């Protein structure tokens, strides 16, 4: 596949909650090496779309394609094992394991051959797999700036480090597609800079396709090569960050407008994008 062929596609996705249409014919595509931002106000349907893409919720209408193959009925586990990884708004670490062990566990689904007897006898092949997985975990921890906390229990980490640890676990094996749901929430400026560097490296060096939802619009606009805007379950705009920022529909629906000027109400010249627009609550 070349870089113009989408890795992940949503085609006419529709999701209903009773009489409410949370998503209404949503289509988008993410290509290798692309960071695509997904923004919109509360209730726009961003997390619902993530649920449909990752297999947590089966859409009522439409299809999800991975490398051109229809995976709409595939389970979240199947998708994860075929390179689609996701983080969540609420932290999902294994709190009673160390940070390093969280990354090793993410690789254990491969097994090692020999089953329980090989484990009990500490077969050389099993020791080799364990060593390789721990080496990979150590390398990812270095890339994510988590070396110092690799031996700490994940449940003891402050919010910013826990968010980064979740990202590290998601990329413990190189992903084909990475869905990031508010990854910068609770992070310091320094941690956000580290997060940006990791995401950029994944896209540029490993050609990972990244779909990013984040309430910090300035962060999304800075990191993304393309931005898709949802409002009331529909795509209302798509393009480069500059194009989206200049779109009057986006100004009305999300960024806010005052006397026809784009930006948050009352924003100054250096505050073109409000730092927090849609909050961190459940976005359904």
C-alpha positions in Angstrom: 0.0 0.0 0.0 1.2 3.5 -0.7 0.9 6.6 1.5 -2.3 7.7 -0.4 -4.2 4.6 0.5 -6.2 5.0 3.7 -5.3 2.6 6.6 -8.5 3.4 8.4 -11.9 4.4 6.9 -15.3 5.2 8.3 -18.0 5.0 5.6 -21.4 6.4 6.4 -21.3 5.5 10.1 -24.6 6.0 11.9 -25.2 5.3 15.6 -28.5 5.8 17.4 -29.3 6.0 21.1 -33.0 5.5 21.2 -34.4 8.3 19.2 -31.2 10.3 19.2 -28.8 10.1 16.3 -25.4 10.4 17.8 -23.7 9.9 14.4 -25.3 10.5 11.1 -23.5 9.3 8.0 -20.0 10.1 9.2 -17.2 9.3 6.7 -13.5 9.9 7.1 -10.2 8.3 6.2 -6.8 8.4 7.8 -3.6 7.6 5.8 -0.2 6.2 6.8 1.9 8.9 8.6 -1.0 11.3 9.0 -2.1 12.9 12.2 -5.8 13.7 11.8 -7.4 15.8 14.5 -11.1 15.3 15.3 -12.7 18.2 17.1 -16.2 19.4 17.9 -18.3 20.6 20.9 -19.7 18.4 23.6 -22.2 15.9 22.3 -20.7 16.1 18.7 -20.1 12.3 18.7 -16.3 12.1 18.8 -16.1 9.4 21.4 -19.0 7.5 19.9 -17.1 7.5 16.6 -14.0 6.2 18.4 -16.2 3.4 19.9 -17.4 2.5 16.5 -14.0 2.5 14.9 -12.4 0.5 17.7 -15.2 -2.1 17.9 -16.5 -1.1 21.4 -19.8 -0.3 19.7 -21.2 -1.7 16.5 -22.6 1.0 14.3 -26.3 0.9 13.3 -25.3 2.0 9.8 -22.1 2.1 7.7 -18.8 0.3 7.6 -15.4 0.4 9.1 -12.5 -0.5 6.9 -8.9 -1.4 7.9 -6.5 -1.5 4.9 -9.6 -1.7 2.6 -11.1 -4.7 4.4 -14.5 -4.5 6.1 -14.0 -5.0 9.8 -17.3 -3.7 11.0 -18.2 -7.0 12.7 -14.7 -7.7 14.1 -14.1 -7.5 17.9 -12.0 -4.9 19.6 -9.5 -7.7 20.4 -9.2 -8.7 16.7 -8.7 -5.0 15.8 -6.0 -4.5 18.5 -4.1 -7.6 17.3 -4.2 -6.3 13.7 -2.6 -3.0 14.6 -5.4 -0.8 15.8 -4.7 0.6 19.2 -6.7 3.1 21.4 -6.4 5.1 24.6 -9.5 6.2 26.5 -10.7 9.4 28.3 -10.6 7.5 31.6 -7.3 5.9 32.4 -7.2 2.2 31.8 -3.8 1.0 33.2 -3.3 -2.2 35.2 -2.7 -0.4 38.5 -1.3 -3.3 40.4 1.4 -4.0 37.8 4.5 -1.9 37.3 4.6 0.5 34.3 7.1 -1.8 32.6 4.9 -4.9 33.1 1.9 -3.0 31.6 4.0 -2.8 28.4 5.1 -6.5 28.6 1.5 -7.6 29.1 0.5 -5.7 25.9 2.8 -8.1 24.0 1.9 -11.4 25.7 -1.0 -12.2 23.4 1.6 -13.7 21.0 2.4 -16.4 23.5 5.6 -18.3 23.2 4.9 -21.9 22.4 4.8 -24.9 24.7 2.0 -23.7 26.9 2.0 -24.2 30.7 4.8 -26.9 30.7 7.1 -24.5 28.9 6.4 -21.8 31.6 6.9 -24.2 34.5 10.2 -25.5 33.0 11.4 -22.1 32.0 12.1 -23.3 28.5 14.8 -21.4 26.6 12.4 -20.3 23.9 10.1 -18.8 26.5 13.0 -17.0 28.2 14.0 -15.6 24.9 10.5 -14.2 24.2 10.4 -12.7 27.7 13.7 -11.0 27.2 12.8 -9.6 23.8 9.5 -8.2 25.2 11.2 -6.6 28.1 13.8 -5.0 25.8 11.0 -3.6 23.6 9.2 -2.3 26.7 12.4 -0.6 27.9 12.9 1.0 24.5 9.4 2.4 24.5 9.7 3.7 28.0 12.8 5.6 27.0 11.1 7.1 24.0 8.2 8.2 26.2 10.4 9.6 29.0 9.2 7.0 31.5 12.5 5.2 32.3 12.5 6.6 35.8 9.0 5.2 36.7 9.3 1.9 34.8 9.5 0.0 38.1 6.7 1.8 39.9 3.2 0.5 40.2 1.0 2.1 37.5 -1.8 2.9 40.0 0.5 5.3 41.9 1.4 7.5 38.9 0.1 11.1 38.8 -2.3 11.9 36.0 0.2 13.2 33.4 2.5 10.3 33.7 -0.4 7.8 33.7 -1.6 9.3 30.4 1.9 8.9 28.9 2.1 5.3 30.3 -1.2 4.5 28.5 0.3 5.8 25.3 3.4 3.7 25.9 1.4 0.6 26.4 -0.6 1.3 23.2 2.6 1.5 21.2 4.4 -1.4 23.0 4.0 -3.0 19.6 4.2 -0.7 16.6 0.6 0.2 15.7 -0.8 0.6 12.2 -3.5 3.0 13.6 -3.5 4.9 16.8 -6.8 6.4 18.3 -6.0 8.9 21.0 -9.0 10.1 23.1 -8.0 13.2 25.0 -4.4 12.0 25.7 -3.2 15.4 26.9 -5.8 15.8 29.6 -4.1 16.5 33.0 -0.7 16.9 31.5 1.8 19.7 32.2 3.3 21.7 29.4 6.4 19.7 29.5 4.5 16.4 29.3 2.4 17.7 26.4 5.6 18.5 24.5 6.8 15.0 25.1 3.5 13.6 23.9 3.7 15.7 20.8 7.2 14.5 20.0 6.2 10.8 20.5 3.2 11.1 18.2 5.1 13.0 15.5 7.9 10.3 15.6 5.3 7.5 15.3 3.7 9.2 12.3 7.0 10.2 10.5 9.2 7.2 11.3 6.8 4.3 11.7 4.1 5.6 9.3 1.4 5.2 11.9 -2.0 6.7 11.1 -3.1 8.8 14.1 -6.6 9.9 14.8 -6.7 12.4 17.7 -9.5 13.7 19.9 -8.5 16.4 22.3 -10.3 19.3 24.1 -7.2 21.5 23.8 -7.9 22.9 20.4 -4.5 24.7 20.1 -2.7 21.4 20.7 -4.8 19.6 18.0 -4.2 22.4 15.5 -0.5 22.4 16.1 0.0 18.6 15.9 -2.4 17.7 13.1 -1.8 17.7 9.4 -5.6 17.6 8.8 -8.6 18.3 10.9 -12.2 17.0 10.8 -14.9 18.8 12.6 -18.0 17.1 14.0 -21.2 18.9 15.1 -24.4 17.1 16.2 -23.1 13.8 14.7 -22.2 15.1 11.3 -19.0 16.2 9.6 -19.3 19.9 8.9 -15.7 20.7 7.9 -12.5 19.0 6.9 -9.1 20.4 5.8 -5.8 21.8 7.0 -5.8 23.5 10.4 -5.8 26.9 8.7 -8.7 26.0 6.4 -10.8 24.7 9.3 -10.0 27.7 11.4 -11.2 30.0 8.7 -14.4 28.1 8.0 -17.4 30.1 9.2 -19.4 26.9 9.9 -16.7 25.9 12.4 -16.7 29.4 13.9 -20.4 29.2 14.5 -20.6 25.6 15.8 -17.4 25.3 17.8 -14.7 27.9 18.0 -17.2 30.7 18.5 -17.5 34.0 16.6 -17.8 37.6 17.6 -18.9 40.1 14.9 -17.8 37.7 12.2 -14.4 37.2 13.7 -13.2 33.6 14.4 -12.0 32.8 17.9 -13.3 32.4 21.4 -15.6 35.2 22.6 -13.4 37.9 24.1 -10.2 36.2 22.9 -7.2 38.3 22.3 -4.8 38.3 19.3 -2.7 35.5 20.8 -5.8 33.4 21.8 -7.1 32.3 18.4 -8.0 28.9 19.7 -9.6 28.4 23.1 -7.5 26.0 25.1 -10.5 24.1 26.5 -13.8 24.0 24.5 -15.5 20.7 24.9 -14.4 19.7 28.3 -13.4 16.2 29.5 -16.8 14.7 30.3 -18.3 11.8 28.4 -18.7 12.9 24.8 -21.6 10.9 23.4 
